[in-house]
Amino acid sequence: MSSLLSAPSALREDALRRLKREMWARAVKLGLRSWVGWRRGFTSKADPQRSGRVTAEVIEHLERLALVDFGSLEAVARLEKAIAFADRLRAVDTDGVEPMESVLEDRCLYLRSDNVVEGNCAEELLQNAHRVVEEYFVAPPGVND
Amino acid sequence: MLGRTLREVSTALKQGHITPTELCQKCLSLIKKTKFLNAYITVSEEVALKQAEESEKRYKKGHSLGDLDGIPVAVKDNFSTSSIETTCASNMLKGYVPPYNATVVQKLLDKGAVLMGKTNLDEFAMGSGSTDGVFGPVKNPWSYSKQYREKRKQKAHGENEDSNWLITGGSSGGSAAAVAAFTCFAALGSDTGGSTRNPAAHCGVVGFKPSYGLVSRHGLIPLVNSMDVPGILTRCVDDAAIVLGMLAGHDPKDSTTIQDPVKPFTLPTSADVNKLCIGIPKEYLAPELSSEVRSFWSKAANLFESEGAKVIEVSLPHTSYSIVCYHVLCTSEVASNMARFDGLEYGHRCDINVSTEAMYAATRREGFNDVVRGRILSGNFFLLKENYENYFIKAQKVRRLIANDFVNVFNSGVDVLLTPTTLSEAVPYLEFIKEDNRTRSAQDDIFTQAVNMAGFLSCLQDCQQ
């Protein structure tokens, strides 16, 4: 994923087009032929439960970031509902309130001493992967290749 | 024998009334008889018998490891267990065999516990029904009780006897069902928003959620790092105390465990509640609360008062926002935690080899169910640059307000809060699935997740006993 982000813009565009093609291909394969026309016209839908925030650009952006596709109309509707639900937080007055990251914020994080106490288990770990070559996990080519 | 408490059966083992092997075999046989409950994903029969054999040798030599030696236990399938498949009830981890034990599992095994198997759950612990895992839903053992059967006969005739079974609640439904069905004496669950207490309530067992930081999360496949805790399910509070005593304490492998030494403790044999101040949060009197639950809540409060405790009304003013706050924080942390599943180092991997991005995307589509994917997408939305401040940071601020509500109440002299765990009794599966997972979680977590956000401990006991 980082390779995608750090690539020069021309390559990024190419990668994006390739990714889009793959995703469209999959969508068609799943039988969602109406997907294309529906997505273009999506922003014009008016529904009291929807915040109208999930535009076609947002869908594309999220799919790329999450590497998870929406896959259906229901999934987008569910996100719309989730956003509308989250919007209720606006009613809370949080002026002057600091964000809370952890309930243990008043404690010092435990740091153990910098000594090697375990490891040497490459073989065990490699066993869980589908594709390995010697001591390497094998991945298909990234976008830059 | 199987219906006894952990302490009772431990005494029986020590006195030689039963051997660990006999006990293990009885439990295995009951697991087979109750297979229709679908409480277990993996039954580790060979491992269990071997552990029981070793326990028996120890007892014969007089070298028992303690109260847990030879006791059958079960573990939720989102805890890593060495050489035993750990799936999180997801296609993403089907066939995944961890090379190590979660710390809490190791601690149980070190004390001689006998591992019966890995229990069923909602996929990746996301849900409040134990209905959304790839191995199918878990059935509440109480669906087959005489009381429920008679109730059903009164309502409808000519129905297929098994069509209206009750859910266990979730997400640790398999663990709760395993304990309630007497197939083990204790089970591990996990609790992020109520996932141990909710099924405990529905299955009539004790569900204990320790304070965040007390029990190690190392090896617990994470959902929400800032809220997850391992939970304990048993048939009585005393048993939960025994198990907690074995599990609590600092773990160098989990930097979120507190370093304070954990003093050994035992529960008093008779509870003196004279000096206890019990708070009843008024905001928990939700309109959706069933009259039956409300009456039990009232009865419990009256019981404490009659025994000399001070029972007062308190306020947790931000209660109504806790579900929304939890929803944002949970999905955001989930989006981050689920990023590790890309098919490369472990877990499911698709056949596409065109590019890394395509491989990741297809692997994740094939591996995750709709619920998981939905939460990942929602989480990513809230974490977008333009939304981060208004959703994620906002939710973190609201979290502080919720935590402060609890702190303020406990600082005002209240020792413990008394609340319901669920809005109503366990519902039939057919009714539960009428709403989607997110809606159900939002409804069902209402009493339980505020405590997760504040980090406090919470214990649930069935009122009908």
Interface residues (C-beta under 8 A of the other chain):
Chain A: M1 S3 L4 A15 R18 L19 E22 M23 R26 V54 V58 H61 L62 E63 L65 A66 L67 V68 D69 F70 G71 A75 R78 L79 K81 A82 I83 F85 A86 R88 L89 R90 A91 V92 T94 V97 E98 P99 M100 E101 S102 V103 L104 R107 L109 Y110 L111 R112 C121 E124 L125 Q127 N128 A129 H130 R131 F137 A139 P140 P141 G142 V143
Chain B: Y96 V97 P99 Y212 G213 S226 H250 P252 S255 T256 T257 I258 Q259 H318 Y321 V324 C325 H327 V328 T331 A335 D342 G343 L344 E345 Y346 G347 R349 I352 N353 V354 S355 T356 E357 A358 M359 Y360 A361 A362 R364 R365 F368 D370 R373 G374 I376 L377 S378 N380 F381 F382 L384 N390 Y391 I393 K394 A395 Q396 K397 V398 R399 R400 L401 A403 D436 R438 A442 M453 A454 G455
